Amino acid sequence: MPRRSTTSSAAAAAVADFDEISSQNNVLRFDASPELSLTVGADEEDLGDYDSKVKEAQERISRLRQEKEELERQQRRFEELRQKQEKFAKGKRDLVEKIGRSVTQMDRELYDAQKLVEEISSARDSFAGHLEVLRSLQPERWNRAQIDEELENALSAIEDAEDEYAKGVRRVASCRRSEAAALSAPHRDEEGFSPTASPLGSGADTFSAWAWRGLGFTLPLMGALLIGLLLAKLLF
């Protein structure tokens, strides 16, 4: 019995000590552990750093996308400029070549045309002068005492007119042949336009035809005049 009492007293003392320890918060509590608190705080910091990095990466991606779009716009602009430069260079080269050929051809034709105009003008003045002289030959008004001299002068005028007429026709015909040769194969560009084509068409022998017609009209007059002179010489 005394041993049991001693044991019970010891147990009661142990219970009392446990209660005292519990009341002093010396029992191990997991929620108030400093090691656990440090772990949770570190995780929260890691999450915050991760979110910051994600946001920074997204912003960088956005900037790179904008830079890419700007580079693409610049590339398109440079391509347009390159195409315009090529178009300008090709257009300038082609036009300089075509217009240069046309100017050279026109210079030759202008020279030939001016020469033709000069020859026609000279021949026309010569023909008009001889025509006036021939029309002034009127045997009925000649002085009988000077009939031989009048006939000699008239025949000389006819010969001069005939020579000048033949020379004028040859010169004008030669100029017309040169002009016809220049127009025989006019240069044409890619569009089929001929800057040197004559608006009168292929009428290179027009003047020659009219010249021969004029000769045909004049010869009867000359023949009649010669006959009249001979008759006048015989009669007087």
Summary of the structure (lengths in Angstrom):
residues: 236
radius of gyration: 62.2
end to end distance: 213.7
largest distance: 213.7
contacts: 532
relative contact order: 0.07
helix: 84%
strand: 0%
